[in-house]
Amino acid sequence: MLIRLKNKDTLIIGDFALKCVIGENGIKSKKVEGDRSTPKGKFTLGKLYFRKDRENKPKTKIKTKFIIPKMGWCDDPKSKYYNKECTLGKNIKCEKLYRKDNIYDFLIPLNYNTKKIIPYKGSAIFIHLTKNYKKTKGCIALKKKDFFILLKLINKRTKIIIS
């Protein structure tokens, strides 16, 4: 299965066109940490992270993991944990995954800058939820109903093309 980002506001997957929003500075092929852009390229997807205290495990063919209160994603380019899941409170600068605002009730990390991690190339690029289609810091965000459609269609071999 292949997901394509079309016109910076639509994810095309199979016969479905899902409205989405991307980083406020658009798509960049030379993304850097903090530039508020969505990386250009073809990427595989990580596992689904979700808040089991708010939602039941959804039906999906990808691996899942519960989000717990001390869970984060390191966005500190100087850290050995850069662009990886981490634990809050270890003097690591990171994006908190257990949030009040519900945008991370479900999220899927893109495997961007994850194999041979390059500091300052960008981190914490997710597909996550939105309520108002407000531009992101570089992620792709969908309404919950569309996220659930996506979850039913993807599998561990799914790739996303952002161009």
DSSP file (Angstrom, degrees, kcal/mol; ACC not computed):
  #  RESIDUE AA STRUCTURE BP1 BP2  ACC     N-H-->O    O-->H-N    N-H-->O    O-->H-N    TCO  KAPPA ALPHA  PHI   PSI    X-CA   Y-CA   Z-CA
    1    1 A M              0   0    0      0, 0.0   158,-1.6     0, 0.0     2,-0.4   0.000 360.0 360.0 360.0 140.5    0.0    0.0    0.0
    2    2 A L  E     -a  159   0A   0    156,-0.2    12,-0.6   152,-0.0     2,-0.4  -0.975 360.0-157.7-125.3 134.6    1.2    3.5   -0.9
    3    3 A I  E     -aB 160  13A   0    156,-2.9   158,-3.0    -2,-0.4     2,-0.4  -0.928  12.1-165.0-107.8 134.3    0.2    6.8    0.6
    4    4 A R  E     -aB 161  12A   0      8,-2.4     8,-3.2    -2,-0.4     2,-0.7  -0.971  16.5-139.6-121.3 135.8    0.7    9.9   -1.4
    5    5 A L  E     -aB 162  11A   0    156,-2.5   158,-0.5    -2,-0.4     2,-0.4  -0.846  27.6-168.3 -89.9 119.8    0.6   13.5   -0.2
    6    6 A K  E >>  - B   0  10A   0      4,-3.6     3,-1.5    -2,-0.7     4,-1.3  -0.934  61.9 -12.6-116.0 131.5   -1.2   15.5   -2.8
    7    7 A N  T 34 S-     0   0    0     -2,-0.4    -1,-0.2     1,-0.3     4,-0.1   0.710 108.2 -83.2  56.3  24.4   -1.4   19.4   -3.0
    8    8 A K  T 34 S+     0   0    0      2,-0.2    14,-0.3     1,-0.1    -1,-0.3   0.500 127.9  62.1  62.6   5.0   -0.1   19.6    0.6
    9    9 A D  T <4 S+     0   0    0     -3,-1.5    11,-2.3     1,-0.2     2,-0.4   0.305  90.2  63.9-141.5  11.7   -3.6   19.1    2.0
   10   10 A T  E  <  -BC   6  19A   0     -4,-1.3    -4,-3.6     9,-0.3     2,-0.5  -0.988  55.9-154.2-143.1 130.2   -4.7   15.6    0.9
   11   11 A L  E     -BC   5  18A   0      7,-3.1     7,-3.2    -2,-0.4     2,-0.6  -0.909  15.9-156.7 -98.6 126.6   -3.5   12.1    1.6
   12   12 A I  E     +BC   4  17A   0     -8,-3.2    -8,-2.4    -2,-0.5     2,-0.4  -0.918  21.5 163.2-105.0 123.2   -4.4    9.6   -1.2
   13   13 A I  E >   -BC   3  16A   0      3,-2.4     3,-2.1    -2,-0.6     2,-0.2  -0.917  64.6 -48.5-142.2 112.5   -4.5    6.0   -0.1
   14   14 A G  T 3  S-     0   0    0    -12,-0.6   139,-0.0    -2,-0.4    -1,-0.0  -0.452 123.3 -20.0  60.5-128.8   -6.3    3.5   -2.4
   15   15 A D  T 3  S+     0   0    0     -2,-0.2     2,-0.4    -3,-0.1    -1,-0.3   0.361 119.2  99.4 -89.0   4.5   -9.7    5.0   -3.3
   16   16 A F  E <   -C   13   0A   0     -3,-2.1    -3,-2.4   133,-0.0     2,-0.5  -0.764  51.5-166.1-101.9 138.2   -9.6    7.4   -0.4
   17   17 A A  E     -C   12   0A   0     -2,-0.4     2,-0.5    -5,-0.2    -5,-0.2  -0.976  16.5-168.0-116.7 113.0   -8.7   11.1   -0.3
   18   18 A L  E     -C   11   0A   0     -7,-3.2    -7,-3.1    -2,-0.5     2,-0.1  -0.897  20.1-126.2-109.9 123.9   -8.2   12.2    3.3
   19   19 A K  E     +C   10   0A   0     -2,-0.5   124,-0.5    -9,-0.2     2,-0.3  -0.430  42.7 162.3 -65.9 138.0   -7.9   15.9    4.1
   20   20 A C  E     -E  142   0B   0    -11,-2.3     2,-0.3   122,-0.1   122,-0.2  -0.867  31.3-133.3-145.6 178.2   -4.8   16.7    6.1
   21   21 A V  E     -E  141   0B   0    120,-1.5   120,-2.5    -2,-0.3     2,-0.2  -0.978  19.3-167.2-137.4 150.1   -2.5   19.5    7.2
   22   22 A I        -     0   0    0    -14,-0.3   114,-2.1    -2,-0.3   117,-0.2  -0.524  43.3 -42.0-124.1-169.5    1.4   19.6    7.1
   23   23 A G  B >   -j  136   0C   0    115,-0.3     3,-2.1   112,-0.2    15,-0.2  -0.221  53.5-118.7 -59.3 145.5    4.1   21.8    8.5
   24   24 A E  T 3  S+     0   0    0    112,-2.3    13,-0.2     1,-0.3    -1,-0.1   0.705 113.4  51.2 -63.3 -20.4    3.6   25.6    8.4
   25   25 A N  T 3  S-     0   0    0     11,-2.7    -1,-0.3     1,-0.3    12,-0.2   0.105 108.6-128.0-103.8  22.3    6.6   26.1    6.2
   26   26 A G    <   -     0   0    0     -3,-2.1    12,-3.0    10,-0.2     2,-0.4  -0.287  49.6 -26.7  75.4-154.0    5.5   23.5    3.6
   27   27 A I  E     -k   38   0D   0     10,-0.2     2,-0.4    -3,-0.1    10,-0.0  -0.847  58.1-175.0-105.5 134.1    7.6   20.6    2.3
   28   28 A K  E     -k   39   0D   0     10,-2.3    12,-2.3    -2,-0.4     3,-0.5  -0.988  26.2-156.7-131.1 139.1   11.4   20.7    2.2
   29   29 A S  S    S+     0   0    0     -2,-0.4     2,-0.4     1,-0.2    -1,-0.1   0.734  99.3  48.2 -81.2 -23.0   14.0   18.3    0.8
   30   30 A K  S    S+     0   0    0      2,-0.0    -1,-0.2     9,-0.0     2,-0.0  -0.540  83.2 178.8-114.9  64.9   16.7   19.7    3.1
   31   31 A K        -     0   0    0     -3,-0.5     2,-0.3    -2,-0.4     7,-0.0  -0.343   6.2-169.5 -66.0 143.9   14.8   19.7    6.4
   32   32 A V    >   -     0   0    0     -2,-0.0     3,-1.9    91,-0.0     5,-0.3  -0.954  37.3 -79.6-131.5 155.8   16.5   20.9    9.6
   33   33 A E  T 3  S+     0   0    0     87,-2.2    89,-0.0    -2,-0.3    42,-0.0  -0.260 114.1   9.2 -54.2 129.6   15.5   20.6   13.2
   34   34 A G  T 3  S+     0   0    0     89,-0.2    -1,-0.3   103,-0.1   104,-0.0   0.501  87.0 119.9  82.1   5.2   13.0   23.3   14.2
   35   35 A D  S <  S-     0   0    0     -3,-1.9    -2,-0.1     2,-0.1     3,-0.1   0.497  73.4-130.2 -83.0  -0.9   12.3   24.6   10.6
   36   36 A R        +     0   0    0    101,-0.4   -11,-2.7     1,-0.2     2,-0.3   0.815  64.4 126.5  58.4  34.1    8.6   23.8   10.9
   37   37 A S        -     0   0    0    100,-0.4    -1,-0.2    -5,-0.3   -10,-0.2  -0.846  62.1-120.6-119.1 159.3    8.6   22.0    7.5
   38   38 A T  E     -k   27   0D   0    -12,-3.0   -10,-2.3    -2,-0.3   101,-0.1  -0.830  38.0-111.8 -95.8 132.4    7.5   18.5    6.5
   39   39 A P  E     -k   28   0D   0      0, 0.0     2,-0.3     0, 0.0   -10,-0.2  -0.386  23.3-131.5 -70.8 140.4   10.3   16.4    5.0
   40   40 A K        +     0   0    0    -12,-2.3     2,-0.3    -2,-0.1   123,-0.2  -0.682  60.6  67.1 -85.0 140.2   10.2   15.5    1.3
   41   41 A G  E    S-D  162   0A   0    121,-2.8   121,-3.3    -2,-0.3     2,-0.5  -0.909  82.4 -64.6 147.5-172.3   10.8   11.9    0.4
   42   42 A K  E     +D  161   0A   0     -2,-0.3     2,-0.3   119,-0.2   119,-0.2  -0.975  54.0 174.8-117.1 124.2    9.5    8.3    0.5
   43   43 A F  E     -D  160   0A   0    117,-2.6   117,-2.9    -2,-0.5     2,-0.2  -0.936  28.2-130.4-133.5 149.4    9.3    6.8    4.0
   44   44 A T  E     -D  159   0A   0     67,-0.4    67,-2.7    -2,-0.3     2,-0.3  -0.451  35.9-111.7 -84.3 171.1    8.1    3.7    5.8
   45   45 A L  B     -L  110   0E   0    113,-0.8    65,-0.2    65,-0.2     3,-0.1  -0.803  19.3-141.3-108.3 148.2    5.9    4.0    8.8
   46   46 A G        -     0   0    0     63,-3.1    -1,-0.1    -2,-0.3     2,-0.1  -0.060  44.6 -63.1 -85.0-165.1    6.6    3.1   12.4
   47   47 A K        -     0   0    0      1,-0.1     2,-0.5    15,-0.1    17,-0.2  -0.343  54.7 -99.0 -78.7 164.1    4.2    1.5   14.9
   48   48 A L  E     -f   64   0B   0     15,-2.9    17,-2.2    60,-0.2     2,-0.4  -0.753  34.1-161.3 -83.7 123.7    1.0    3.0   16.1
   49   49 A Y  E     +fG  65 107B   0     58,-3.2    58,-2.3    -2,-0.5     2,-0.3  -0.886  19.8 169.6-100.3 137.1    1.2    4.7   19.5
   50   50 A F  E     -fG  66 106B   0     15,-2.0    17,-2.7    -2,-0.4     2,-1.0  -0.995  40.8-112.7-150.6 157.7   -2.0    5.3   21.3
   51   51 A R    >>  -     0   0    0     54,-2.1     4,-2.3    -2,-0.3     3,-1.4  -0.769  24.8-174.2 -89.0 100.7   -3.6    6.4   24.6
   52   52 A K  T 34 S+     0   0    0     -2,-1.0    -1,-0.2    15,-0.3     5,-0.1   0.679  82.5  65.2 -71.8 -15.7   -5.3    3.3   26.0
   53   53 A D  T 34 S+     0   0    0     14,-0.3    -1,-0.3     1,-0.1     3,-0.1   0.656 116.7  27.2 -77.5 -14.0   -6.7    5.4   28.9
   54   54 A R  T <4 S+     0   0    0     -3,-1.4     2,-0.3     1,-0.3    -2,-0.2   0.658 127.2  28.5-114.0 -27.9   -8.7    7.3   26.3
   55   55 A E  S  < S-     0   0    0     -4,-2.3    -1,-0.3    50,-0.1     2,-0.2  -0.951  72.2-116.0-139.2 151.9   -9.3    4.9   23.4
   56   56 A N        -     0   0    0     -2,-0.3    -5,-0.1     1,-0.1    -3,-0.1  -0.486  54.0 -83.2 -78.7 158.9   -9.6    1.2   22.7
   57   57 A K        -     0   0    0     -2,-0.2    -1,-0.1    -5,-0.1     2,-0.1  -0.486  54.0-133.6 -63.1 123.1   -7.0   -0.4   20.5
   58   58 A P        -     0   0    0      0, 0.0     2,-0.6     0, 0.0    -1,-0.1  -0.338  23.2 -94.7 -78.5 162.7   -8.1    0.2   17.0
   59   59 A K        +     0   0    0     -2,-0.1     2,-0.3     2,-0.0     0, 0.0  -0.665  66.5 139.3 -77.2 121.0   -8.2   -2.4   14.2
   60   60 A T        -     0   0    0     -2,-0.6    92,-0.1     2,-0.1    95,-0.1  -0.983  55.8-135.0-158.3 158.4   -4.9   -2.2   12.3
   61   61 A K  S    S+     0   0    0     93,-0.7    95,-0.4    90,-0.7     2,-0.2   0.350  81.5  86.5 -99.1   3.7   -2.3   -4.4   10.7
   62   62 A I  S    S-     0   0    0     89,-0.2    -2,-0.1    93,-0.2   -15,-0.1  -0.677  90.2 -90.2-101.5 160.8    0.7   -2.5   12.1
   63   63 A K        -     0   0    0     -2,-0.2   -15,-2.9     1,-0.1     2,-0.3  -0.276  44.4-151.1 -63.9 152.7    2.3   -3.0   15.5
   64   64 A T  E     -f   48   0B   0    -17,-0.2     2,-0.3    -4,-0.1   -15,-0.2  -0.885  14.3-172.0-127.5 158.3    0.9   -0.9   18.4
   65   65 A K  E     -f   49   0B   0    -17,-2.2   -15,-2.0    -2,-0.3     2,-0.2  -0.979  26.0-118.5-149.6 136.9    2.3    0.5   21.6
   66   66 A F  E     -f   50   0B   0     -2,-0.3     2,-0.5   -17,-0.2   -15,-0.2  -0.498  23.9-130.1 -72.8 141.5    0.6    2.2   24.5
   67   67 A I        -     0   0    0    -17,-2.7   -15,-0.3    -2,-0.2   -14,-0.3  -0.836  28.6-167.3 -89.6 127.2    1.5    5.8   25.3
   68   68 A I    >   -     0   0    0     -2,-0.5     3,-2.1   -17,-0.1    30,-0.2  -0.766  34.3 -99.5-114.4 162.4    2.3    6.2   29.0
   69   69 A P  T 3  S+     0   0    0      0, 0.0    29,-0.3     0, 0.0    28,-0.1   0.776 118.8  46.6 -54.3 -34.1    2.8    9.4   31.1
   70   70 A K  T 3  S+     0   0    0     27,-0.1    18,-3.3    26,-0.1     2,-0.3   0.227  87.1 117.8 -95.2  17.0    6.6    9.5   31.0
   71   71 A M  E <   +M   87   0F   0     -3,-2.1    26,-2.1    16,-0.2    27,-0.8  -0.665  33.8 156.4 -90.6 136.9    6.9    8.8   27.3
   72   72 A G  E     -MN  86  96F   0     14,-2.9    14,-2.8    -2,-0.3     2,-0.4  -0.843  39.2-122.7-141.9-179.6    8.5   11.3   24.9
   73   73 A W  E     -MN  85  95F   0     22,-1.9    22,-3.0    12,-0.3    12,-0.2  -0.973  35.7-121.6-132.0 116.9   10.3   11.6   21.6
   74   74 A C  E     + N   0  94F   0     10,-2.6     9,-2.3    -2,-0.4    20,-0.3  -0.361  34.9 169.1 -67.5 125.6   13.8   13.2   21.8
   75   75 A D        +     0   0    0     18,-1.5    19,-0.2     7,-0.2    -1,-0.1   0.052  42.8 113.1-120.3  22.7   14.2   16.3   19.6
   76   76 A D    >   -     0   0    0     17,-0.7     3,-2.2     1,-0.1     6,-0.2  -0.856  53.4-158.8 -97.5 106.7   17.6   17.3   21.1
   77   77 A P  T 3  S+     0   0    0      0, 0.0    -1,-0.1     0, 0.0     5,-0.1   0.678  90.7  57.6 -60.4 -17.2   20.2   17.0   18.3
   78   78 A K  T 3  S+     0   0    0     41,-0.1     2,-0.2     3,-0.0    -2,-0.0   0.526  90.4  93.4 -89.4  -6.2   23.0   16.8   20.9
   79   79 A S  S X  S-     0   0    0     -3,-2.2     3,-1.3     1,-0.1    13,-0.0  -0.577  76.2-134.1 -90.4 149.2   21.5   13.8   22.7
   80   80 A K  T 3  S+     0   0    0      1,-0.2    -1,-0.1    -2,-0.2    -2,-0.0   0.634 110.1  58.4 -70.5 -13.1   22.3   10.1   22.0
   81   81 A Y  T >  S+     0   0    0     -5,-0.1     3,-1.3     3,-0.1    -7,-0.4   0.342  76.9 150.1 -95.0   5.0   18.5    9.6   22.0
   82   82 A Y  T <  S+     0   0    0     -3,-1.3    -7,-0.2     1,-0.3     3,-0.1  -0.090  72.5   2.2 -48.6 130.3   17.9   12.1   19.2
   83   83 A N  T 3  S+     0   0    0     -9,-2.3     2,-0.3     1,-0.2    -1,-0.3   0.823 112.0 106.4  58.8  38.7   14.8   11.2   17.1
   84   84 A K  S <  S-     0   0    0     -3,-1.3   -10,-2.6   -10,-0.2    -1,-0.2  -0.947  81.4 -89.9-135.8 158.2   14.0    8.2   19.3
   85   85 A E  E     +M   73   0F   0     -2,-0.3     2,-0.3   -12,-0.2   -12,-0.3  -0.435  56.9 173.4 -60.9 141.9   11.4    7.3   21.8
   86   86 A C  E     -M   72   0F   0    -14,-2.8   -14,-2.9    -2,-0.1     2,-0.5  -0.897  34.0-102.9-146.1 174.7   12.6    8.3   25.3
   87   87 A T  E >   -M   71   0F   0     -2,-0.3     3,-0.7   -16,-0.2   -16,-0.2  -0.898  37.4-121.5-105.0 130.7   11.6    8.6   28.9
   88   88 A L  T 3  S+     0   0    0    -18,-3.3     5,-0.1    -2,-0.5   -16,-0.0  -0.314  89.9  41.9 -65.4 151.3   10.8   12.1   30.3
   89   89 A G  T 3  S+     0   0    0      3,-0.3    -1,-0.2     1,-0.0     4,-0.1   0.552  76.3 106.8  91.7   9.3   12.8   13.3   33.3
   90   90 A K  S <  S-     0   0    0     -3,-0.7     3,-0.1     2,-0.2    -2,-0.1  -0.065 103.0 -95.5-106.7  32.4   16.3   12.2   32.2
   91   91 A N  S    S+     0   0    0      1,-0.2     2,-0.5     0, 0.0    -3,-0.1   0.865  85.4 137.9  55.5  38.1   17.5   15.7   31.4
   92   92 A I        -     0   0    0     -5,-0.2     2,-0.6   -13,-0.0    -3,-0.3  -0.958  56.2-130.8-115.2 129.3   16.5   15.0   27.7
   93   93 A K        +     0   0    0     -2,-0.5   -18,-1.5    -3,-0.1   -17,-0.7  -0.683  49.4 150.4 -76.9 121.5   14.8   17.7   25.6
   94   94 A C  E     -N   74   0F   0     -2,-0.6     2,-0.5   -20,-0.3   -20,-0.3  -0.983  53.0 -99.5-153.2 162.3   11.9   15.9   24.1
   95   95 A E  E     -N   73   0F   0    -22,-3.0   -22,-1.9    -2,-0.3     2,-0.4  -0.735  43.6-126.8 -81.2 123.2    8.3   16.1   22.7
   96   96 A K  E     -N   72   0F   0     -2,-0.5   -24,-0.2   -24,-0.2   -26,-0.1  -0.595  21.3-169.6 -75.4 128.2    5.9   14.8   25.3
   97   97 A L  S    S+     0   0    0    -26,-2.1     2,-1.2    -2,-0.4   -25,-0.2   0.750  72.7  73.0 -89.8 -26.3    3.6   12.1   23.9
   98   98 A Y  S    S+     0   0    0    -27,-0.8     2,-0.3   -29,-0.3    -1,-0.2  -0.736  75.3 166.1 -92.2  92.1    1.2   11.9   26.8
   99   99 A R        -     0   0    0     -2,-1.2     3,-0.4     1,-0.1    -2,-0.0  -0.713  47.1-138.4-115.9 158.3   -0.7   15.2   26.2
  100  100 A K  S    S+     0   0    0     -2,-0.3    -1,-0.1     1,-0.2    -2,-0.0   0.777  96.0  68.4 -78.3 -29.1   -3.9   16.9   27.4
  101  101 A D  S    S-     0   0    0      1,-0.1    -1,-0.2     3,-0.0     4,-0.0   0.419  96.5-129.7 -81.7   2.6   -4.9   18.3   23.9
  102  102 A N  S >  S+     0   0    0     -3,-0.4     3,-1.7     1,-0.1     4,-0.3   0.321  75.2 116.4  73.7  -6.0   -5.6   14.8   22.3
  103  103 A I  T 3  S+     0   0    0      1,-0.3    26,-2.3     2,-0.1     3,-0.3   0.793  82.8  42.9 -67.9 -22.9   -3.5   15.4   19.2
  104  104 A Y  T 3  S+     0   0    0      1,-0.2    -1,-0.3    24,-0.2     3,-0.2   0.114  75.5 108.6-106.1  21.4   -1.3   12.5   20.2
  105  105 A D  S <  S+     0   0    0     -3,-1.7   -54,-2.1     1,-0.3     2,-0.3   0.852  99.5  16.7 -60.5 -30.8   -4.0   10.1   21.3
  106  106 A F  E    S+G   50   0B   0     -3,-0.3    23,-0.6    -4,-0.3     2,-0.3  -0.992  81.9 159.3-137.3 133.4   -3.0    8.3   18.1
  107  107 A L  E     -GH  49 128B   0    -58,-2.3   -58,-3.2    -2,-0.3    21,-0.2  -0.989  24.0-160.7-154.0 150.2    0.3    8.8   16.3
  108  108 A I  E     - H   0 127B   0     19,-2.2    19,-2.3    -2,-0.3     2,-0.2  -0.978  22.7-136.6-128.8 116.2    2.5    7.0   13.8
  109  109 A P  E     - H   0 126B   0      0, 0.0   -63,-3.1     0, 0.0     2,-0.3  -0.493  15.9-131.1 -69.3 139.1    6.1    8.1   13.4
  110  110 A L  B     -L   45   0E   0     15,-3.3     2,-2.4   -65,-0.2    15,-0.3  -0.715  23.4-118.1 -81.3 142.8    7.4    8.3    9.9
  111  111 A N        +     0   0    0    -67,-2.7     2,-0.5    -2,-0.3   -67,-0.4  -0.455  63.7 145.6 -82.2  68.3   10.8    6.5    9.6
  112  112 A Y  S    S-     0   0    0     -2,-2.4    13,-0.2    13,-0.2    12,-0.1  -0.934  73.0  -7.8-107.1 126.0   12.5    9.8    8.7
  113  113 A N  S    S+     0   0    0     -2,-0.5    -1,-0.2     1,-0.1     5,-0.1   0.894 103.3 115.5  55.8  43.3   16.1   10.2    9.9
  114  114 A T        +     0   0    0     -3,-0.3     3,-0.4     3,-0.1    -2,-0.1   0.658  60.9  53.2-115.3 -23.0   15.8    7.0   11.9
  115  115 A K  S    S+     0   0    0      1,-0.3     2,-0.9    -4,-0.1    -3,-0.0   0.979 128.8  10.2 -78.3 -73.7   18.3    4.5   10.4
  116  116 A K  S    S-     0   0    0      2,-0.0    -1,-0.3     0, 0.0     2,-0.1  -0.834  94.4-144.6-104.0  91.1   21.5    6.5   10.4
  117  117 A I        -     0   0    0     -2,-0.9    -3,-0.1    -3,-0.4    -4,-0.1  -0.352  11.8-159.7 -67.2 129.0   20.4    9.4   12.5
  118  118 A I    >   -     0   0    0      4,-0.2     3,-1.9    -2,-0.1     4,-0.3  -0.945  23.3-119.2-110.1 117.0   21.9   12.7   11.5
  119  119 A P  T 3  S+     0   0    0      0, 0.0   -41,-0.1     0, 0.0     4,-0.0  -0.242  95.8  13.7 -55.2 141.2   21.8   15.4   14.2
  120  120 A Y  T 3  S+     0   0    0      1,-0.1   -87,-2.2   -88,-0.1     3,-0.1   0.418  93.7 109.5  73.1   2.1   19.8   18.6   13.2
  121  121 A K  S <  S-     0   0    0     -3,-1.9     2,-0.1   -89,-0.3    -1,-0.1   0.633  91.5 -83.8 -81.1 -12.2   18.2   16.8   10.2
  122  122 A G        -     0   0    0     -4,-0.3     2,-0.3    -9,-0.1    -1,-0.2  -0.188  46.4-157.0 120.1 147.5   14.8   16.8   11.9
  123  123 A S        +     0   0    0      1,-0.1   -89,-0.2   -91,-0.1   -48,-0.1  -0.927  59.2  38.7-148.4 168.3   13.0   14.6   14.4
  124  124 A A        +     0   0    0     -2,-0.3     2,-0.8   -50,-0.2    -1,-0.1   0.896  59.7 168.7  54.6  49.8    9.6   13.6   15.7
  125  125 A I        +     0   0    0    -15,-0.3   -15,-3.3   -13,-0.2     2,-0.3  -0.849  16.2 165.9 -95.2 110.6    7.8   13.6   12.3
  126  126 A F  E     -H  109   0B   0     -2,-0.8    14,-2.7   -17,-0.3     2,-0.6  -0.765  46.4-128.8-121.1 160.6    4.5   11.9   13.0
  127  127 A I  E     +Hi 108 140B   0    -19,-2.3   -19,-2.2    -2,-0.3    14,-0.2  -0.987  55.2 151.8 -99.5 120.5    1.1   11.3   11.4
  128  128 A H  E     -Hi 107 141B   0     12,-2.3    14,-2.5    -2,-0.6   -24,-0.2  -0.725  41.8 -71.9-140.0-172.9   -1.2   12.5   14.3
  129  129 A L  E     - i   0 142B   0    -26,-2.3     2,-0.3   -23,-0.6    14,-0.2  -0.489  34.6-174.9 -89.7 155.0   -4.6   13.9   15.0
  130  130 A T        -     0   0    0     12,-1.9    14,-0.4    -2,-0.2   -28,-0.0  -0.977  17.6-169.7-139.7 153.4   -6.0   17.4   14.4
  131  131 A K  S    S+     0   0    0     -2,-0.3    -1,-0.1    12,-0.1    12,-0.1   0.614  92.5  22.0-107.7 -24.2   -9.3   19.1   15.3
  132  132 A N  S    S-     0   0    0      2,-0.1    11,-0.0    11,-0.0    -2,-0.0   0.311  97.3-114.5-131.8   7.9   -8.9   22.3   13.3
  133  133 A Y        +     0   0    0      1,-0.2     2,-0.3  -114,-0.1  -111,-0.1   0.802  53.2 168.0  57.6  31.5   -6.4   21.7   10.5
  134  134 A K        -     0   0    0      1,-0.1    -1,-0.2  -113,-0.1    -2,-0.1  -0.585  46.1 -95.3 -71.7 136.2   -4.0   24.2   12.1
  135  135 A K        -     0   0    0     -2,-0.3  -112,-0.2     1,-0.1    -1,-0.1  -0.128  44.7-136.7 -52.9 149.3   -0.5   23.9   10.5
  136  136 A T  B     -j   23   0C   0   -114,-2.1  -112,-2.3     3,-0.3  -111,-0.2  -0.318  22.5-104.7-101.0-177.5    1.9   21.6   12.3
  137  137 A K  S    S-     0   0    0   -114,-0.2  -101,-0.4    -2,-0.1  -100,-0.4   0.328  96.8 -50.7 -88.8   6.1    5.6   21.9   13.2
  138  138 A G  S    S+     0   0    0      1,-0.3  -115,-0.3  -102,-0.3   -13,-0.0   0.231 109.5 110.1 144.2 -11.3    6.4   19.4   10.4
  139  139 A C        -     0   0    0   -117,-0.2     2,-0.5  -101,-0.1    -3,-0.3  -0.211  67.3-115.9 -80.5 174.9    4.0   16.5   11.0
  140  140 A I  E     - i   0 127B   0    -14,-2.7   -12,-2.3  -118,-0.2     2,-0.4  -0.971  34.3-164.7-110.7 129.4    1.0   15.4    9.0
  141  141 A A  E     -Ei  21 128B   0   -120,-2.5  -120,-1.5    -2,-0.5     2,-0.3  -0.942   9.4-179.2-124.8 141.7   -2.3   15.7   10.9
  142  142 A L  E     -Ei  20 129B   0    -14,-2.5   -12,-1.9    -2,-0.4  -122,-0.1  -0.897  35.8 -97.8-129.5 156.1   -5.7   14.2   10.1
  143  143 A K     >  -     0   0    0   -124,-0.5     4,-2.3    -2,-0.3     3,-0.4  -0.437  45.1-108.6 -66.8 154.0   -9.1   14.3   11.7
  144  144 A K  H  > S+     0   0    0    -14,-0.4     4,-2.2     1,-0.2     5,-0.2   0.874 117.1  53.4 -56.9 -44.2   -9.8   11.2   13.9
  145  145 A K  H  > S+     0   0    0      1,-0.2     4,-1.4     2,-0.2    -1,-0.2   0.882 112.4  45.5 -62.2 -37.2  -12.3    9.6   11.5
  146  146 A D  H  > S+     0   0    0     -3,-0.4     4,-2.4     2,-0.2    -1,-0.2   0.853 108.4  56.6 -73.7 -34.7   -9.8    9.9    8.6
  147  147 A F  H  X S+     0   0    0     -4,-2.3     4,-2.5     1,-0.2    -2,-0.2   0.906 106.3  51.2 -60.4 -41.2   -7.0    8.5   10.8
  148  148 A F  H  X S+     0   0    0     -4,-2.2     4,-1.6     2,-0.2    -1,-0.2   0.869 107.9  51.6 -66.2 -36.3   -9.1    5.5   11.5
  149  149 A I  H  X S+     0   0    0     -4,-1.4     4,-1.1     2,-0.2     3,-0.3   0.945 110.4  49.6 -61.6 -47.2   -9.7    5.0    7.8
  150  150 A L  H >X S+     0   0    0     -4,-2.4     4,-1.9     1,-0.2     3,-0.9   0.920 107.2  54.8 -56.0 -46.7   -5.9    5.2    7.3
  151  151 A L  H 3< S+     0   0    0     -4,-2.5   -90,-0.7     1,-0.3    -1,-0.2   0.845 106.2  51.6 -58.3 -36.1   -5.3    2.6   10.1
  152  152 A K  H 3< S+     0   0    0     -4,-1.6    -1,-0.3    -3,-0.3    -2,-0.2   0.751 114.3  43.6 -72.8 -23.1   -7.6    0.1    8.4
  153  153 A L  H << S+     0   0    0     -4,-1.1    -2,-0.2    -3,-0.9    -1,-0.2   0.749  98.4  80.1 -95.3 -26.8   -5.8    0.4    5.0
  154  154 A I     <  +     0   0    0     -4,-1.9   -93,-0.7     4,-0.1     2,-0.3  -0.366  49.8 179.4 -86.4 161.7   -2.1    0.4    6.0
  155  155 A N    >   -     0   0    0   -154,-0.1     3,-1.8   -95,-0.1  -110,-0.2  -0.836  50.7 -78.5-144.2-176.0    0.2   -2.5    6.9
  156  156 A K  T 3  S+     0   0    0    -95,-0.4  -111,-0.2     1,-0.3   -94,-0.1   0.649 127.8  51.7 -66.8 -13.6    3.8   -3.0    7.8
  157  157 A R  T 3  S+     0   0    0   -113,-0.1    -1,-0.3     2,-0.1    -3,-0.0   0.431  81.4 123.8 -99.4  -0.5    5.0   -2.6    4.2
  158  158 A T    <   -     0   0    0     -3,-1.8  -113,-0.8  -156,-0.1     2,-0.3  -0.328  41.1-167.0 -63.7 139.4    3.1    0.7    3.6
  159  159 A K  E     -aD   2  44A   0   -158,-1.6  -156,-2.9  -115,-0.2     2,-0.4  -0.910  10.9-143.0-123.6 154.4    5.2    3.7    2.4
  160  160 A I  E     -aD   3  43A   0   -117,-2.9  -117,-2.6    -2,-0.3     2,-0.6  -0.968   6.9-154.2-118.2 135.0    4.3    7.4    2.2
  161  161 A I  E     -aD   4  42A   0   -158,-3.0  -156,-2.5    -2,-0.4     2,-0.6  -0.944  10.2-174.9-109.8 120.7    5.5    9.6   -0.6
  162  162 A I  E      aD   5  41A   0   -121,-3.3  -121,-2.8    -2,-0.6  -156,-0.1  -0.962 360.0 360.0-115.1 115.2    5.8   13.3    0.3
  163  163 A S              0   0    0     -2,-0.6    -1,-0.1  -158,-0.5  -123,-0.1   0.380 360.0 360.0-137.3 360.0    6.7   15.5   -2.7
